[in-house]
Amino acid sequence: PPKRSPLKFSDIKADNRALVAINKATQTGFMNGFPDGRFIPNRPIPRLQVLLALASGLNLQPKAPINQTLSRYRDADKIPKYATDEIAAATEAGLLVNDGTPDLLNPNQITTRAEAAALVYEALQRSSQ
């Protein structure tokens, strides 16, 4: 359900065909856009941002110590400080889908459509439990 009014972005015109979806995603808390007031709709989305959106939208909170949870990733040092709570919560919730390398998060890797589908599927499974 909506948690807030739609956000206004300086780079999204009223006739943008994705406006309805963008409004829904921001109203429900799954996405926020960038601090400078832009959404940047055509920018490729890194894995970190997909996981942040899902963790935020599902209101996931870490239960175990964050450093303990994130220590399973060899590349945990690449997770920005502002994202550690959400990534730890997403990890604990089992949202991450790794292709044979469960010890790598690859937070800056561009998300493919297949990865995004798998992540959304895991989030939907979790939210229906």
Biotite code that builds the C-alpha atoms (Angstrom):
import biotite.structure as struc

atoms = struc.array([
    struc.Atom([0.000, 0.000, 0.000], chain_id="A", res_id=1, res_name="PRO", atom_name="CA", element="C"),
    struc.Atom([1.103, 3.609, -0.551], chain_id="A", res_id=2, res_name="PRO", atom_name="CA", element="C"),
    struc.Atom([3.137, 5.110, 2.299], chain_id="A", res_id=3, res_name="LYS", atom_name="CA", element="C"),
    struc.Atom([3.531, 8.607, 0.882], chain_id="A", res_id=4, res_name="ARG", atom_name="CA", element="C"),
    struc.Atom([2.592, 10.917, -1.977], chain_id="A", res_id=5, res_name="SER", atom_name="CA", element="C"),
    struc.Atom([4.330, 10.394, -5.334], chain_id="A", res_id=6, res_name="PRO", atom_name="CA", element="C"),
    struc.Atom([7.751, 11.994, -5.516], chain_id="A", res_id=7, res_name="LEU", atom_name="CA", element="C"),
    struc.Atom([8.475, 14.588, -8.190], chain_id="A", res_id=8, res_name="LYS", atom_name="CA", element="C"),
    struc.Atom([11.630, 14.093, -10.218], chain_id="A", res_id=9, res_name="PHE", atom_name="CA", element="C"),
    struc.Atom([13.240, 16.790, -12.337], chain_id="A", res_id=10, res_name="SER", atom_name="CA", element="C"),
    struc.Atom([14.073, 14.313, -15.115], chain_id="A", res_id=11, res_name="ASP", atom_name="CA", element="C"),
    struc.Atom([10.651, 12.619, -15.445], chain_id="A", res_id=12, res_name="ILE", atom_name="CA", element="C"),
    struc.Atom([8.153, 14.358, -17.706], chain_id="A", res_id=13, res_name="LYS", atom_name="CA", element="C"),
    struc.Atom([4.393, 13.966, -17.215], chain_id="A", res_id=14, res_name="ALA", atom_name="CA", element="C"),
    struc.Atom([4.098, 12.039, -20.501], chain_id="A", res_id=15, res_name="ASP", atom_name="CA", element="C"),
    struc.Atom([6.762, 9.444, -19.578], chain_id="A", res_id=16, res_name="ASN", atom_name="CA", element="C"),
    struc.Atom([5.249, 5.997, -20.168], chain_id="A", res_id=17, res_name="ARG", atom_name="CA", element="C"),
    struc.Atom([6.883, 4.693, -16.986], chain_id="A", res_id=18, res_name="ALA", atom_name="CA", element="C"),
    struc.Atom([5.466, 7.452, -14.746], chain_id="A", res_id=19, res_name="LEU", atom_name="CA", element="C"),
    struc.Atom([2.683, 5.284, -13.289], chain_id="A", res_id=20, res_name="VAL", atom_name="CA", element="C"),
    struc.Atom([5.138, 2.523, -12.343], chain_id="A", res_id=21, res_name="ALA", atom_name="CA", element="C"),
    struc.Atom([7.671, 5.025, -11.000], chain_id="A", res_id=22, res_name="ILE", atom_name="CA", element="C"),
    struc.Atom([4.981, 6.680, -8.879], chain_id="A", res_id=23, res_name="ASN", atom_name="CA", element="C"),
    struc.Atom([3.853, 3.321, -7.509], chain_id="A", res_id=24, res_name="LYS", atom_name="CA", element="C"),
    struc.Atom([7.426, 2.284, -6.715], chain_id="A", res_id=25, res_name="ALA", atom_name="CA", element="C"),
    struc.Atom([8.123, 5.533, -4.855], chain_id="A", res_id=26, res_name="THR", atom_name="CA", element="C"),
    struc.Atom([4.752, 5.726, -3.081], chain_id="A", res_id=27, res_name="GLN", atom_name="CA", element="C"),
    struc.Atom([5.189, 2.228, -1.660], chain_id="A", res_id=28, res_name="THR", atom_name="CA", element="C"),
    struc.Atom([8.750, 2.903, -0.533], chain_id="A", res_id=29, res_name="GLY", atom_name="CA", element="C"),
    struc.Atom([10.521, 0.570, -2.949], chain_id="A", res_id=30, res_name="PHE", atom_name="CA", element="C"),
    struc.Atom([12.412, 3.408, -4.645], chain_id="A", res_id=31, res_name="MET", atom_name="CA", element="C"),
    struc.Atom([13.467, 6.926, -3.754], chain_id="A", res_id=32, res_name="ASN", atom_name="CA", element="C"),
    struc.Atom([15.424, 8.330, -6.637], chain_id="A", res_id=33, res_name="GLY", atom_name="CA", element="C"),
    struc.Atom([18.621, 10.272, -6.084], chain_id="A", res_id=34, res_name="PHE", atom_name="CA", element="C"),
    struc.Atom([19.278, 12.979, -3.480], chain_id="A", res_id=35, res_name="PRO", atom_name="CA", element="C"),
    struc.Atom([19.520, 15.653, -6.185], chain_id="A", res_id=36, res_name="ASP", atom_name="CA", element="C"),
    struc.Atom([15.856, 15.151, -7.179], chain_id="A", res_id=37, res_name="GLY", atom_name="CA", element="C"),
    struc.Atom([16.480, 12.993, -10.252], chain_id="A", res_id=38, res_name="ARG", atom_name="CA", element="C"),
    struc.Atom([15.283, 9.458, -10.946], chain_id="A", res_id=39, res_name="PHE", atom_name="CA", element="C"),
    struc.Atom([17.611, 8.730, -13.902], chain_id="A", res_id=40, res_name="ILE", atom_name="CA", element="C"),
    struc.Atom([15.213, 6.191, -15.452], chain_id="A", res_id=41, res_name="PRO", atom_name="CA", element="C"),
    struc.Atom([17.477, 4.954, -18.250], chain_id="A", res_id=42, res_name="ASN", atom_name="CA", element="C"),
    struc.Atom([20.567, 4.390, -16.145], chain_id="A", res_id=43, res_name="ARG", atom_name="CA", element="C"),
    struc.Atom([21.623, 0.748, -15.761], chain_id="A", res_id=44, res_name="PRO", atom_name="CA", element="C"),
    struc.Atom([20.897, -0.416, -12.227], chain_id="A", res_id=45, res_name="ILE", atom_name="CA", element="C"),
    struc.Atom([23.626, -1.995, -10.110], chain_id="A", res_id=46, res_name="PRO", atom_name="CA", element="C"),
    struc.Atom([22.810, -5.014, -7.986], chain_id="A", res_id=47, res_name="ARG", atom_name="CA", element="C"),
    struc.Atom([23.232, -2.921, -4.825], chain_id="A", res_id=48, res_name="LEU", atom_name="CA", element="C"),
    struc.Atom([20.411, -0.581, -5.848], chain_id="A", res_id=49, res_name="GLN", atom_name="CA", element="C"),
    struc.Atom([18.028, -3.449, -6.644], chain_id="A", res_id=50, res_name="VAL", atom_name="CA", element="C"),
    struc.Atom([18.700, -4.985, -3.231], chain_id="A", res_id=51, res_name="LEU", atom_name="CA", element="C"),
    struc.Atom([18.281, -1.618, -1.497], chain_id="A", res_id=52, res_name="LEU", atom_name="CA", element="C"),
    struc.Atom([14.930, -1.100, -3.212], chain_id="A", res_id=53, res_name="ALA", atom_name="CA", element="C"),
    struc.Atom([13.668, -4.548, -2.221], chain_id="A", res_id=54, res_name="LEU", atom_name="CA", element="C"),
    struc.Atom([14.901, -4.335, 1.368], chain_id="A", res_id=55, res_name="ALA", atom_name="CA", element="C"),
    struc.Atom([13.415, -0.855, 1.786], chain_id="A", res_id=56, res_name="SER", atom_name="CA", element="C"),
    struc.Atom([10.116, -1.761, 0.149], chain_id="A", res_id=57, res_name="GLY", atom_name="CA", element="C"),
    struc.Atom([9.723, -4.848, 2.337], chain_id="A", res_id=58, res_name="LEU", atom_name="CA", element="C"),
    struc.Atom([10.828, -2.933, 5.455], chain_id="A", res_id=59, res_name="ASN", atom_name="CA", element="C"),
    struc.Atom([13.498, -5.540, 6.179], chain_id="A", res_id=60, res_name="LEU", atom_name="CA", element="C"),
    struc.Atom([15.608, -5.025, 9.276], chain_id="A", res_id=61, res_name="GLN", atom_name="CA", element="C"),
    struc.Atom([18.776, -6.952, 10.163], chain_id="A", res_id=62, res_name="PRO", atom_name="CA", element="C"),
    struc.Atom([18.485, -9.227, 13.165], chain_id="A", res_id=63, res_name="LYS", atom_name="CA", element="C"),
    struc.Atom([22.089, -10.408, 13.574], chain_id="A", res_id=64, res_name="ALA", atom_name="CA", element="C"),
    struc.Atom([25.121, -8.131, 13.912], chain_id="A", res_id=65, res_name="PRO", atom_name="CA", element="C"),
    struc.Atom([25.645, -6.493, 10.520], chain_id="A", res_id=66, res_name="ILE", atom_name="CA", element="C"),
    struc.Atom([29.385, -7.196, 10.293], chain_id="A", res_id=67, res_name="ASN", atom_name="CA", element="C"),
    struc.Atom([28.759, -10.854, 11.084], chain_id="A", res_id=68, res_name="GLN", atom_name="CA", element="C"),
    struc.Atom([26.168, -11.171, 8.312], chain_id="A", res_id=69, res_name="THR", atom_name="CA", element="C"),
    struc.Atom([28.229, -9.294, 5.734], chain_id="A", res_id=70, res_name="LEU", atom_name="CA", element="C"),
    struc.Atom([31.433, -11.170, 6.557], chain_id="A", res_id=71, res_name="SER", atom_name="CA", element="C"),
    struc.Atom([30.242, -14.000, 4.303], chain_id="A", res_id=72, res_name="ARG", atom_name="CA", element="C"),
    struc.Atom([31.044, -11.798, 1.280], chain_id="A", res_id=73, res_name="TYR", atom_name="CA", element="C"),
    struc.Atom([34.662, -11.494, 0.149], chain_id="A", res_id=74, res_name="ARG", atom_name="CA", element="C"),
    struc.Atom([33.740, -8.131, -1.384], chain_id="A", res_id=75, res_name="ASP", atom_name="CA", element="C"),
    struc.Atom([31.877, -6.721, 1.639], chain_id="A", res_id=76, res_name="ALA", atom_name="CA", element="C"),
    struc.Atom([34.261, -3.749, 1.581], chain_id="A", res_id=77, res_name="ASP", atom_name="CA", element="C"),
    struc.Atom([32.528, -2.606, -1.628], chain_id="A", res_id=78, res_name="LYS", atom_name="CA", element="C"),
    struc.Atom([29.194, -2.131, 0.162], chain_id="A", res_id=79, res_name="ILE", atom_name="CA", element="C"),
    struc.Atom([28.732, 1.569, 0.939], chain_id="A", res_id=80, res_name="PRO", atom_name="CA", element="C"),
    struc.Atom([28.219, 2.353, 4.639], chain_id="A", res_id=81, res_name="LYS", atom_name="CA", element="C"),
    struc.Atom([24.724, 3.738, 3.949], chain_id="A", res_id=82, res_name="TYR", atom_name="CA", element="C"),
    struc.Atom([23.639, 0.371, 2.521], chain_id="A", res_id=83, res_name="ALA", atom_name="CA", element="C"),
    struc.Atom([24.999, -2.081, 5.096], chain_id="A", res_id=84, res_name="THR", atom_name="CA", element="C"),
    struc.Atom([21.781, -2.441, 7.127], chain_id="A", res_id=85, res_name="ASP", atom_name="CA", element="C"),
    struc.Atom([19.643, -3.149, 4.060], chain_id="A", res_id=86, res_name="GLU", atom_name="CA", element="C"),
    struc.Atom([22.140, -5.546, 2.483], chain_id="A", res_id=87, res_name="ILE", atom_name="CA", element="C"),
    struc.Atom([22.489, -7.439, 5.766], chain_id="A", res_id=88, res_name="ALA", atom_name="CA", element="C"),
    struc.Atom([18.690, -7.630, 6.077], chain_id="A", res_id=89, res_name="ALA", atom_name="CA", element="C"),
    struc.Atom([18.324, -8.791, 2.450], chain_id="A", res_id=90, res_name="ALA", atom_name="CA", element="C"),
    struc.Atom([20.991, -11.430, 3.059], chain_id="A", res_id=91, res_name="THR", atom_name="CA", element="C"),
    struc.Atom([19.267, -12.685, 6.215], chain_id="A", res_id=92, res_name="GLU", atom_name="CA", element="C"),
    struc.Atom([15.934, -12.795, 4.376], chain_id="A", res_id=93, res_name="ALA", atom_name="CA", element="C"),
    struc.Atom([17.428, -14.977, 1.645], chain_id="A", res_id=94, res_name="GLY", atom_name="CA", element="C"),
    struc.Atom([16.768, -12.499, -1.159], chain_id="A", res_id=95, res_name="LEU", atom_name="CA", element="C"),
    struc.Atom([20.191, -12.813, -2.749], chain_id="A", res_id=96, res_name="LEU", atom_name="CA", element="C"),
    struc.Atom([20.531, -15.127, -5.682], chain_id="A", res_id=97, res_name="VAL", atom_name="CA", element="C"),
    struc.Atom([24.154, -15.869, -6.594], chain_id="A", res_id=98, res_name="ASN", atom_name="CA", element="C"),
    struc.Atom([25.283, -17.844, -9.597], chain_id="A", res_id=99, res_name="ASP", atom_name="CA", element="C"),
    struc.Atom([27.634, -20.317, -7.979], chain_id="A", res_id=100, res_name="GLY", atom_name="CA", element="C"),
    struc.Atom([29.607, -17.724, -6.011], chain_id="A", res_id=101, res_name="THR", atom_name="CA", element="C"),
    struc.Atom([27.701, -17.260, -2.750], chain_id="A", res_id=102, res_name="PRO", atom_name="CA", element="C"),
    struc.Atom([30.702, -15.548, -1.171], chain_id="A", res_id=103, res_name="ASP", atom_name="CA", element="C"),
    struc.Atom([30.550, -12.626, -3.632], chain_id="A", res_id=104, res_name="LEU", atom_name="CA", element="C"),
    struc.Atom([27.890, -9.936, -3.509], chain_id="A", res_id=105, res_name="LEU", atom_name="CA", element="C"),
    struc.Atom([29.083, -8.026, -6.594], chain_id="A", res_id=106, res_name="ASN", atom_name="CA", element="C"),
    struc.Atom([27.266, -4.861, -5.467], chain_id="A", res_id=107, res_name="PRO", atom_name="CA", element="C"),
    struc.Atom([28.412, -2.754, -8.417], chain_id="A", res_id=108, res_name="ASN", atom_name="CA", element="C"),
    struc.Atom([27.650, -5.333, -11.092], chain_id="A", res_id=109, res_name="GLN", atom_name="CA", element="C"),
    struc.Atom([24.889, -4.245, -13.457], chain_id="A", res_id=110, res_name="ILE", atom_name="CA", element="C"),
    struc.Atom([21.777, -6.305, -12.856], chain_id="A", res_id=111, res_name="THR", atom_name="CA", element="C"),
    struc.Atom([20.551, -8.340, -15.792], chain_id="A", res_id=112, res_name="THR", atom_name="CA", element="C"),
    struc.Atom([16.850, -8.811, -16.451], chain_id="A", res_id=113, res_name="ARG", atom_name="CA", element="C"),
    struc.Atom([17.196, -12.437, -15.320], chain_id="A", res_id=114, res_name="ALA", atom_name="CA", element="C"),
    struc.Atom([18.840, -11.413, -12.030], chain_id="A", res_id=115, res_name="GLU", atom_name="CA", element="C"),
    struc.Atom([16.207, -8.752, -11.424], chain_id="A", res_id=116, res_name="ALA", atom_name="CA", element="C"),
    struc.Atom([13.451, -11.313, -12.051], chain_id="A", res_id=117, res_name="ALA", atom_name="CA", element="C"),
    struc.Atom([15.083, -13.759, -9.612], chain_id="A", res_id=118, res_name="ALA", atom_name="CA", element="C"),
    struc.Atom([15.491, -11.075, -6.937], chain_id="A", res_id=119, res_name="LEU", atom_name="CA", element="C"),
    struc.Atom([11.900, -9.872, -7.316], chain_id="A", res_id=120, res_name="VAL", atom_name="CA", element="C"),
    struc.Atom([10.679, -13.488, -7.206], chain_id="A", res_id=121, res_name="TYR", atom_name="CA", element="C"),
    struc.Atom([12.545, -14.094, -3.937], chain_id="A", res_id=122, res_name="GLU", atom_name="CA", element="C"),
    struc.Atom([11.110, -10.866, -2.511], chain_id="A", res_id=123, res_name="ALA", atom_name="CA", element="C"),
    struc.Atom([7.568, -11.871, -3.514], chain_id="A", res_id=124, res_name="LEU", atom_name="CA", element="C"),
    struc.Atom([8.049, -15.305, -1.978], chain_id="A", res_id=125, res_name="GLN", atom_name="CA", element="C"),
    struc.Atom([9.263, -13.731, 1.237], chain_id="A", res_id=126, res_name="ARG", atom_name="CA", element="C"),
    struc.Atom([6.451, -11.170, 1.390], chain_id="A", res_id=127, res_name="SER", atom_name="CA", element="C"),
    struc.Atom([3.768, -13.844, 0.959], chain_id="A", res_id=128, res_name="SER", atom_name="CA", element="C"),
    struc.Atom([5.014, -15.878, 3.964], chain_id="A", res_id=129, res_name="GLN", atom_name="CA", element="C"),
])
